[in-house]
Amino acid sequence: MFLPYFIGLLEGDGSIQVNQWKQRILQFRIVIKLKQTPLNYALCATIKQHIGFLNLHVRHGYVLLIQDNQKKLHKLI
């Protein structure tokens, strides 16, 4: 039920980042960055609770949903 909200946020305000490490290893990360408001935080906390393995942070006035573990990313995608 909350996966469509997650996908919508990923498409709208999120990013899929790929970093190359020492020209051998690719590191992947999903980041959703929203302005810090009580409603955005509540939405992200609910999505985190239902999906189960996203990391929720509040930094510099933004609410961030982040996942960079490859096994968990495969499960999510």
C-alpha positions, 0 to 999 in steps of 0.5 A: 500500500505504501510502495506507490507513495515511495515510488512517487516520491522517488520519481518526484523528489528522489534520486538514484546515485551511482558512485564509482570507487577505485574504478572497480566497484559501483556503489548505489544509493537511493535518496529521497529529500524533502523539506522538513515539515511535520507532514513530510516527516510523518509521511516518511516515517510511515513509509519507513515503518511499512517498507521496513529497511529505509533509513530516516534522517533529518539534516539541514532542514530536510527529511531524508529517506536513504538506502545504500545496502545493495541487498536491501536495494535489490529487495526494494526494487 
